[in-house]
Amino acid sequence: GIRRRDQVRTILDHVGDCATPCPTVLMGDMNEWSSQAGCFHAFDDGWDVLAPGRSFPSRQPVAQLDRIAISPGLTCVETGVHHSALSARGSDHLPVWARLQFD
């Protein structure tokens, strides 16, 4: 919602204010059911928001609430969701991952 969008804008402003720009990765539970809504509007055209797959709820994942956002300077090679008995017990979300390369 609006609060998450403000939080993302605050983080992006902080990243943008860095004296030496560098490739940046933001990842986590964005709590957005649609990739076209809410906090995703805060990312400008240079950022890619990736949806690695269904990761929620961990015991029987049906939703892609966990996302990975990458700044310019990075390219996504592969993404995924880690499925294991231990990861399903560790959280209500399964871990997501990305293999990235520098441009």
N, C-alpha and C positions, 0 to 999 in steps of 0.2 A: 503494500500500500504506500501511502504518502510518506509515512515515517521511514520505511526502508529506502524509498527513493531519495529522501534527504540524507540518509546515512551513506548511500552509495555516492551521492554528489560530494559529500564531505570528504570521503576517502579519495575520490578522483581529483578534487581540488588540491588535496595534500600531495598526491602523486604528481600533479601538474606543477606544483610549486617547487619541486626539487630542483636544486641548482644544476645538477647533472642528470638529465633525463635518462632513464634506463628501462629496459623491458620489465613489465610488471604482470604478475598473475594474482588475481583475486578469485578465491574459490570458497564454496560453502553452501549452506542451506539458504537459498534465496527466498523460500516460501512463496514462490509464484507458480501458479498452476499453468499459466500460459507464458510462453517466451515473448509474447507481444504486449505484455502488460506490465504495470507497476514499475518496479525499480529498474527494469531493463531499458526504459526510456532515458535513464540518466547516462547511459553509456553512449558516447559519441560514435561517429562513423568509423573512427580508427580502431575501436575495440571490437573483438569478436567474442560473443557469448556462446559457449559450447554447452550442450546438454549431453553428457556422457551416456545416459540411459536411465532406466527406472531404478531408483534407489530408495524409495519410501513406499510403505513401511518396510523395514529390513527383512521381516519374516516372509513377506509375500509382496514384493515391490510392484506397484502399479503406477506410481507417479514419478515424474522427473523434476523434483524440487531442488536438487543439488546441481549447481552450475559452476562452470569454470570460465572466467573472463580473462582474456589475454590482450595486452596492449599492442600497439604497433611495435615492430621489432621482433615479434614472435610469430611462428606459424605452427599450427596444430598438425601433428603427424597422425596421432591416434588418441582416442579416449576410451574409457571404459568404466565399468562398475566392478568392484571386487566382491565376489560372492564366496562366502565360506561359512561354516557353522559358527565359527568364532566371531566373524564380523556381524552376523545376524543377531548375536547376543550382546555385542558391545555397545550398540546404539539403536535408536529407532530408524536411523538412516544407514545405508551401506556406504562404505568409502568409495569415492570417485577418484579417478586418476587421469592424467594426460601425459602424453609424450610430445614434447615441444622441440622446435629447433629455432635457433637464432637466425634472423634474416641477414 
